[in-house]
């Protein structure tokens, strides 16, 4: 089997640190194929809208079709990319974020399969009549992570995942709210995993808040397992499910290392966190709500840490994710 994978993000500076790139690399190793980026915006003065994504690569894509069995596109939300309808091979459309609004069902129905990672999104799509929707299991290489308990002390150290791609995401991904929370709470130390973009902006925000001594920014490829050993928990925030993965890699990695997680209500993984008790849910992406949840984390840390150790390696194995996609691929004639 050979798959042509399509990513709608720009090529990341550090693919090893970007969740979708990690996942596609895993699938490429198992199923074989090629990777292409269909976003034409590479620092030009004119922004090219999503309706035109893929057209600059169309001749190349049509040429590659002879060597692959199907296409597999990753995108956060169910946007109807017109170029997909011009491809001859079947298309698997993976929605990496949660689905809360009724999408263009006629477009998605023309895909060979539509995949989601959370049951709520699957139920919504099926209820709306989309019969080609499939649930795939989120997964990571849990063997890379080991549990290094860190007792609570005068500091509360949080690993912050899912760094922003745009300036607007400083708000929608809760970065501004986290910085404000750290300004108000002197015990809080933030550890950011950055992606090589907007580095000046985060440094300026931290300086303006006067919290430079309580913020660590890793803007390079690092051993995440080693970083997790030095934090108490991990946090990912979003005001909408369409801007982060339904199950963020940084939170699955945290659980695999036995560290509890904090996640905002908008992210589908919040339901899993509540059900298992492996962390806490932030209702609103505000400094006050973050601080309230951190206080709850501190009060229940022993119990939350115990549950995190139990579920991390049990529920997010890499093979389950690969098997899920394999079943989707095999279902396509």
HUSULPE-V805490 format. One record per residue. RES is the residue in one letter. OMEGA is omega in whole degrees, -180 to 180 (* if undefined). Layout:
BEGIN
((RES OMEGA) (RES OMEGA))
END
This chain:
BEGIN
((X 179) (X -174) (X 171) (X -177) (X 180) (X 175) (X -179) (X 174) (X 171) (X 179) (X -176) (X 178) (X 180) (X -178) (X -179) (X -177) (X -176) (X -168) (X -177) (X 178) (X 177) (X -177) (X -180) (X 178) (X 178) (X -179) (X 177) (X 179) (X -178) (X -172) (X -179) (X 177) (X -175) (X 176) (X 176) (X 177) (X -174) (X 177) (X -176) (X -176) (X -178) (X 177) (X 178) (X -178) (X -178) (X 177) (X 178) (X -175) (X -176) (X 178) (X -178) (X 178) (X 174) (X -175) (X 179) (X 179) (X -169) (X -180) (X 179) (X -179) (X 180) (X 178) (X -178) (X -177) (X -178) (X -176) (X -178) (X 179) (X -179) (X 177) (X 177) (X -178) (X 175) (X 176) (X -177) (X -175) (X -175) (X -179) (X -179) (X 179) (X -176) (X -174) (X -179) (X -178) (X 180) (X -179) (X -177) (X -179) (X 178) (X -178) (X 168) (X -178) (X -180) (X 175) (X -175) (X 177) (X 177) (X -180) (X 180) (X 179) (X -180) (X -178) (X 174) (X -173) (X -179) (X 177) (X -178) (X 179) (X 179) (X 175) (X 178) (X 178) (X 174) (X -177) (X 174) (X -178) (X 179) (X -174) (X -180) (X 178) (X 178) (X -180) (X -180) (X -179) (X 179) (X 179) (X 178) (X 175) (X -179) (X -173) (X -178) (X 179) (X -178) (X 173) (X 174) (X -176) (X 173) (X -180) (X 177) (X 176) (X -176) (X -179) (X -180) (X -171) (X 180) (X -177) (X 176) (X -178) (X 178) (X -179) (X 175) (X 179) (X 179) (X 179) (X 170) (X -172) (X -179) (X 172) (X -177) (X -180) (X 178) (X 180) (X -178) (X 173) (X -177) (X 178) (X 180) (X -178) (X 171) (X 177) (X -173) (X 174) (X 171) (X -179) (X 179) (X 179) (X 178) (X 178) (X 177) (X 177) (X 179) (X 177) (X -178) (X -175) (X -176) (X 178) (X -171) (X 175) (X -178) (X 177) (X -177) (X 167) (X -173) (X -171) (X 179) (X 177) (X 178) (X -179) (X 178) (X -178) (X 180) (X 178) (X 179) (X 180) (X 180) (X 178) (X -179) (X 179) (X 179) (X -176) (X -176) (X -177) (X -179) (X 176) (X 174) (X -180) (X 174) (X -178) (X -177) (X 176) (X -177) (X 172) (X -175) (X 178) (X 179) (X 179) (X -180) (X 178) (X -177) (X 178) (X 179) (X -177) (X 177) (X -177) (X 170) (X -178) (X 175) (X 178) (X 179) (X -178) (X -174) (X -174) (X 175) (X 176) (X 178) (X 174) (X -177) (X -180) (X -176) (X 178) (X 175) (X 177) (X 178) (X 180) (X 178) (X 177) (X 176) (X 180) (X 179) (X -177) (X 173) (X -174) (X -179) (X -176) (X -176) (X -177) (X -176) (X -180) (X 180) (X -180) (X 178) (X -179) (X 178) (X -176) (X -176) (X -177) (X -178) (X -179) (X -177) (X -179) (X 176) (X -174) (X 179) (X -178) (X 178) (X 180) (X -178) (X 178) (X 177) (X -179) (X 178) (X 180) (X 177) (X 178) (X 177) (X 176) (X -179) (X -177) (X -175) (X -168) (X -178) (X 180) (X -180) (X 179) (X 179) (X -180) (X 179) (X 178) (X -177) (X -171) (X -171) (X -178) (X -179) (X -167) (X -171) (X 179) (X -178) (X -176) (X 178) (X 178) (X -179) (X 180) (X 179) (X 179) (X 178) (X 178) (X 177) (X -180) (X -177) (X -179) (X -177) (X -178) (X *))
END
